[in-house]
Amino acid sequence: MQVLPKLTDSRRLTGANLFWERPCAIIDLEFSGDLAPFIAAWQSAARSLIEATGHGAESLRHRVFAGGASLLISAPIDALYSMCELNEAAFKAALAARGGAPVPGQVDEIKRLQGLFATEANPALLALQAAAVEHDVPFLWDDDAVSIGHGATTQQWPPRELPAPKAVDWSK
């Protein structure tokens, strides 16, 4: 019987991190042995799901360490939760492929993921982030608030109630 990796953690990295400068979805695996065949299967499954959900510009990265690996998929900040779901789906597909089993329900899984990405999408968040970079203004965000600036000059809004970049007083 073939021993397969075990998923130990799935999370989002919201900015620059140990692995690269991009926000991403990351899963950690526990496994002893040669992970190369599994990583190849994960990369294939992840790339297929990324393309099928319309996120083909995103990148894959992995890091092998003693006892396991981390598997990462870059994502814009308004798609990190959905990309975590996609990464987990790619992990399950790789498990099935390496275990010799057919990957069940890929059409349904793609539809589910597309729905998650559509629900999470926040074009206003991405526009404000790009404008903050353009104006060289600090930009911070989380699930509860989006802010530009620091200290007394901070401007803050709920993530789903963001102003258009042209409506922001960038001089503050």
Disulfide bonds with the S-S distance in Angstrom:
none
